[in-house]
Amino acid sequence: MRFSLKPPCKIYVIVANGQPFFSVANPRTVPAIMDEARAAFGEQAIIEVFVQTTKPYEPSVAADDSK
């Protein structure tokens, strides 16, 4: 299965004890990576998953400082 990395897309960021551990585009792989993080950092580790959604950048007129 292929996942598009062209905007807009979702990236799943796995964080262990407040530090980025791994990021993936396929949500089905998140549980396995969480298990791997738990094995690496121990049962007491705080494992979190954040979803980062990217969108195409649309510059505004107010941000135009090219003049």
Residue, then its C-alpha position, 0 to 999 in steps of 0.5 A: m500500500r502506498f501513501s502519498l507524501k504530497p500535501p495534504c498528508k498525515i504523518y504519525v510521529i511516535v514520541a518516547n519520553g518527550q523525544p521523537f522516536f520515529s515517524v511514519a505515513n502508514p497508520r497501520t505500522v504505529p502499534a508495532i513501532m510503539d511496541e518497539a519504543r516500549a521495548a527500547f525505553g522500558e515499560q515505564a516509558i511515556i509513549e505518545v503519538f502525534v498526527q502532523t497534517t501538512k497542507p499546501y503553503e499559500p502565501s498571503v499578500a501581507a507576508d509579501d516582503s519581496k518589494 
